[in-house]
């Protein structure tokens, strides 16, 4: 019997949710994703110490640029050991400013281009706010493909698909966390609200011929991954990837085409905002996620400032 990880790779593209090069090389994902929290962790790794110093020296005191240089530097190193793409995130503090998000995304692509990395190997990660989705819509038209992150609601998924974004990252584990805390009970299998959310989005996209890629993210346990086997992509932490690699039992595909789904609906801005207002979980988790990424961005900036 092959491992569950190898079985999963037969019908789902596996992505590593980490900046740990050793784990990526060992577990052999196709793509990899980073975010401010993962970059902050990477900054403590000895292998990235020189990248930190060079980012500071090349930034002329601009801490935002230093963070971008470090993020792109980590991305370059990861791209040496994966065949696919790296996702690099725009500063979360720009999540409600379309034009600022556009400028930062364009700078990230320019930095990759200066390093000899083509845009076909990069996805720009942007929070799935209304403003972020509008920025991604313009970037996609300009040939810069995006990964819309911090996605918790069906309305966010609808808006992303209509904007023509390349990929979305619905956060399975954080949805699960909210319902577990709110309802005071655990969930497993198909009853898991995070699993249900991604399944609904996947079925909606396939039934309505949206090309946007669905990449489940933020997993808490193997059961969540197993019940989303067959999803376009899954981005998984090294710890859970290793558990899949060590498990020799069989894995059954759960998602596929042909499942019933809602008819296509295009949301106006007011409809989007009302749907988010009506979804307490999505509203709270989106705001919380932006705050957490912003705090880690600030910690990374402080670290870089200390090396100036």
N, C-alpha and C positions, 0 to 999 in steps of 0.2 A: 504494500500500500504506500502510495506517495503521501507526502505531508499535506496538511490542509492548505498551507501556503501555496504549494505547487498546484494543487487542485483549484484554488481560487484564481490563480493566474491564468487558468484555461479560459475563463469567461469574464474576468474583471481585470482591468489594468490596475496594478498595485503601485501605490505611491507612498514614499516614506515621509512621514511628518516629523522631520528632524533636521538639525544641522550637523549631526554626528557622522563624520565621514567613515569611521570604522564600521558603524552599524550599517550604513548605506552600502558599503563595499561587501559586507558579509551577507546581507539579505537580498541584494540585487533587485531593487524596485526599478520600474521604468522611469518614473518621474520623482521629484521631491518638492516639498513645500517648506517655506520658512515663514516666520512672522516675528514681530518685535520680541515676543517672549522667548522664542527659540534662538533668536540672534543674541539676546542677553545671555542665555545659557552658553551659546557658542563662544561668547567673549571671554568666558572663564577657562576655555580649553587652551592648553599650551600651544597647540598647533596653529591657533589663530592669533597669537600674540603679535607676530610681525604684521599681520593684516591690520590690526588695531593701530599700530604705530604709523603705518603708511597711510591709513585713512585720515589720521589726525594731521600728519604733515602735509598732505595734499589738499586739505580743506580750507586753509587760510583762516582758521578760527570759526568757520561756519559749521556749527554742530549738526545741523540738519544734513548738510552735504557730507559730513564725516560719517554719519549713520548710513547714508545711502551708499557711500563708497565701501563701507564695511559690509553692508548687505550684499552688494554686487560682488565684492571679493569672496565672500562665503559662497555665493551662488556659483562663481567661476570654479571654485574648488570642487563643489558638488557635481557640476557638469562634467568634470573629468572622469567621474566614476559611474555616471548613469547615461543611458542612451537617449533619454527623452528630454524633458523640460524642467526648469526650476521656476517656482512661483516666488516672487519677491514683492513685499507689501509696501504700499504707500502709507506714509505717516497717518496713524488713526486720527490725529487731531485735525485732519483736513476732511473728515468724513461728511461734513455738512457744507462743503465749499466745492462746487463743481469745477470752477476754473483753477483753483489751487491744486485740486486732485489731478487735473489734466497736466498742469505744469510739472508736478512732481513725477507723474508717470512717464512723461516725455523725457525728463532728466534721467530716470532709471534706465530707460531704453538707450539713451545716448551714452551713458556710462558703460553699459554692456557692449554697445557698438564700438566704443573706444578700446575696449578690451578684446575685440575680435570675436564677440559672441553675437550671432545674428538673432533678430527678434523672433525667428521661428523656434528658438529654444527657450524663450522666456514667456511667462505669463505674469501680468501685473495684477497683484491682489488689491482689491478695493472693497471696503465695507458696503454691504447691500442696503445703504440708505437710498432715498429717492435721488439725492444729489450724486451719490456715488454711481448709481445705475445710469444716470444721465451722462456722467463723465465717461463711463465704460462704453456707452453707445457711440460717443464721438471717437473714442480711441479705436474701437473695432472698425469703424468706417475708415480710419487712417491706417489700418493694417497692424494695429497693436492689440494683440489678443489678451483677454482679461479673465481673471479668476475672481468671481464675486463671493466674498467671504462673510462670516458672521450672518449667515442666512438661517432664519428660524421659522419663517412663516410661508404659507402657500402664496400669499400676495407678493412677497419678495420674489419667489420663484417665477410667478406669472410675469412680473415686471421685467425681470432679467431676461426671460425668454423673448419677450416682445422687443427688448432693446437689442437683441441679437448678440448677447455676450457669448463668448466661447465656452465658459465653464462656470458652474456654481458649486459652492461648498456648503451644503446644509450640515449643521452641527448636531449630530445625533446625540452625543453624550450630554451636551449642555441642555438640550430639550428634556432628556431623561432626568437630569439633575433637578430641574425646576419642578417637574411633576412629582418626582419622588419626595421632594421637600414639601411641596404644597399639599399633596394628598396624604402624606405620611405613610406611604407603602411603596414596596418595590415593584418593579415591572420586569417581565422577561419575555423573550420570543416576540410573537406578533402583537402582544399587548403593549410592548414598549412604545411610548409616544414618539420617541426619536425614530425608531424603525418605521412606524406608521407614517410619519411625516415624509421621509425620503421615499417610501414606497408610493405614496400618493403623487409626489412630484414626478418621480420616474414614470409612472403610468400616464400621467397627464402629458408629459413631454412626448412620449412615444406615440400615444394615441392621436396627438395633434401635429405630429411630424416636425417638432422643434428639433433643430440640430444641436442645441446647447447640451453640453456634457454635464451629467449629474455625478458629482464626486462626494460621496458621504465622508464626513470628517468627525473628529472629536469623539472617539470611541472610549467607552468605559470598560467593556468586557468583550470576550470572544463571541458571545451569543448575538450581540448587535451586528457584528461583522458577518457572522454566518447567516443571519436572516436577511442580509442585504447582498448576499452572493449573487452575482449577475448584474449588479449596478455597473454603470459605465466605468467608474473608477472609485476606489476607496483609498483615502490617505490615512495611514495607520502608524502609530508610534512604534519605535524599535522594540519596546517591551512586548507589545501585542503581536508584532510581526514574528518575534522569536517564539512566542507561544504557539502561533500557527505553524511555524516551521518544525516545532517539536511534537506536534499532534499528528498521529498517523491514521486517525479514524477518517471515515468518509465525509465528504462535504457535498450537499445537494444544492443545486442552483435554485434560488428563490424568485428572482426577478427576471422577467423576459417580456417580449412583446405579446400583445393580444389581450392584456388585462383590461377590464372596463375602466373608464376614466371620464372626468368631466369634459364638457365641450369647451373649446377655446374661448377665453374672455380676455379682452384687452382693458387694462385698468387706467383710468385717468389719475392724475396726481391726487385729487380729492378722494377718489375711491381707494387708492393705495393707502393714503394716510388714515382713512376711516377704518380700513381692514386691519391695519397695524394697531390702531387705537382699541379695537375690539379684541385683539389678541394680547392679553396681559403678559403671557409667557414671552412672546416674540418681542414686545416692546421692552420688557425688563432685561431680557438676555442680550438684545442688541445694544442697549445703552451700557449695560455692564461690560460687555465684550469690548466696546470702544474705549471705555474708561480703563480697563485692565491693560489693553495694548498701549494706550497713551502713557500710562504710568511706567510700563516697561521701556517705552521709547525714551521717556525722560531719564530713567535710570541708565540706559545705554549712553545717552548724551552726557550725563554726569560722569560716567566712567571715561568717556572719550575726553571730556574737558580736563579730567585729572591727569591725562597723559599728554596734554598739550604743552 
